[in-house]
Amino acid sequence: MHKVPAFIKFKLKKYTNETEHDNFSHIRGMHIARFHETIKK
């Protein structure tokens, strides 16, 4: 593994965390939407 400058590592980590958070929010949003659909029926 070649040495990656700390600031790039930090940026990469931040990006990864944000992406994971977005995916989580998206999935949670879908679950909530589905839940509301179930209530409406």
N, C-alpha and C positions, 0 to 999 in steps of 0.2 A: 504493500500500500504506500503510494507516494505521499509525501507530506503536503497537506492542504493548508493554505494560510488560514489562520484563525477566523478572520472576518468573513471569508467565503464559507467556512464551516458554519459560522453563526447564521449567515444569510440563508444558507441551505436548510438549516434546522428550522429557522423561523418560517421559511416557505413551506416546508413539510408539515409543520404544526398547523399552519393556517389552512393548508389543503385538507388535512385530516379533519380539522374543525368544520370546514365547509361541507365535506362529505357527510359528516355526522349530522350537521344541521339539516342537510338535504334529506337524509334518511329519516330523521326525526319528523321533518315536515311532512314527508309522505305518509308516515304512520299516523300523524295527527289528522291529515286529510282523509285517510281511509277510515279512521275512527269516526269522524264527523259524518261521513257517508253512511256508515252503519247506523248511526243515531237517527239520521233523516228517514231511513226506510221504515 
